[in-house]
């Protein structure tokens, strides 16, 4: 969709200050390099630049697109960037925005994976990751607070979040089922006219400044999309599907389903279609499968990978590249294990993000029209509320595995709860986590600063003999 096509879509000539594709590329590169701190931080960065600073789009369109992306499987921040890029400059804009959003993380995680594979057993490196793990709890809790403030606007939404937490924490309910039930509740609530599920054109604001759609470059309403524009988006989405599934099928046929590369391709493809609500919602399940079923990682290494993802720009789901790297590094049986790991990591990244482009391009032509659908808007809002409860579960999971050395599982009928052994508390990790919480919530320090200090403290404690 060139500027000319965009003109016909909007029904009027673009404003004189409408950005060129080159100018937009520089903005997307800036967003990518600043996207630290998980999806909450990344979405806040996008809102500040796209809505408050550039005023390309307003809060209504931004939050409608965000809710839609949260309903889709995959990292919502990357999908949001892809969609806004498409909205501004068509297929090329969507590809540039989506690829640039993950490119810094791909490079950084790969470099750190090499260092981890080569030097991960060195005690000073382990001490650094010990510090990072202790700080991650504060980061995840901040994500709960940020998303909760936006999503939990009334008692109905707060009840949905609470029920979602209980379902996944106490009963091991599958996350896709939680999302489906929440969406159904929101849809039915809107159809029956309940005020708690009523949605208007104003969706609030992610940031401190509210910007109406009418005050932005794209305006409040967009003209009906030309058929050629719609066909182009659908064709791009279909091509992404073929490239994604074709890669998986070719690998399985070429090396067999039990080969580690085929396992990486199929496992992370499954993750790509069930990763609702972003990385926070599924990391516990990925860790369980990667450690228990496939044996690619040792216990605790998933948290090391998450520490890498937290300290580098890009989606947290980039931790899956680290998992794929270690899986191929250890299981491929190649003489050059680093090459095998590199290919495994890139394969995991490919099958994780190729579906994201497919989902966005296939849905993009219809997203604007769905803004007026009150039932769907209510369903998306309910899904966002349920995700708050799921992320809270992840925060508790991290706390249990970081602060305590021993964990026990209690099962009674449908009840299945993982609880710490109270006498096994790691006071050093608990102290570091408490300091991180103070830094994040009281001192309002940025994520990069908190993680850098946590890593330094881990090394310092090792030097003092307090961390082995």
FENCORMO-V555962 format. One line per field, one symbol per residue. phi: phi as a letter, one per 40 degrees, with the letter a starting at -180 (. if undefined). psi: psi as a letter, one per 40 degrees, with the letter a starting at -180 (. if undefined). burial: 1 if it has 24 or more other ideal C-beta (glycine too) atoms within 12 Angstrom, else 0. A space follows every 50 residues. Layout:
BEGIN
phi=???
psi=???
burial=???
END
This chain:
BEGIN
phi=.cccccdcccgacccccccccccccccccccccccbggcccccccccccc ccccfcbbccccccccccccccchccccccccccccccbgdccccccccc cbcdcdcccccccdccccbccccccccccdccdcccdccccccdcccccc cccacccccdccccccccccbfcccdccccccccccccccccgcccbcbb ccbgacbcbcbcdccbccgcbbcccccccccccccccccccccccccccc ccccbgccccccccccccccccbbccggcdcbccccccccccccgcbcdg cccccccccccbchccccdcccccccccdcbcgccccccccccccccccc ccbdcccccccccdcbccccccccccdccccccdcccdccccdcccdcdc cccbcbbbbbbagccabcbccdcbcccccccccccccccccccfcccccc ccccccccccccccgcbc
psi=hidddddddeeiiiidehiiddddddddddddeegifidddddddddddd ddddfdiidddddddddddddiiihdddddddddddddfadddddddddd deddddddddddddddddedehdddddddddddddddddddddddddddd dgeiddddddddddddddddefhhdddddddddddddddddeehddehia dheaidaehhhideeideadiiihhidddddddddddddddddddddddd ddddeideidddddddddddddeegieadddeddddddddddddfdiihd ddddddddddeiiiideeddddddddddddedfidgdddddddddddddd edddddddddddedeedddedehddddddddddddddddddddddddddd eddidiiihhhhbehhhhiihdefhhddddddddddddddddefiidddd dddddddddddddeeeh.
burial=10101100110001000110100110111111111111111111111111 11011111111111111111111111111111111111111111111111 11111111110111111001000011111111111111111111011111 11100110011111111111011011011011101110110000011010 00111110001010011111010010001101110110011001101100 10000000111111111111111111111111111111111001011001 11111111111111111111111111111111000011011111111111 11111111111111101101100111111111111111111111111111 11110010000000000101000001011111111110110000101101 111110111011000010
END
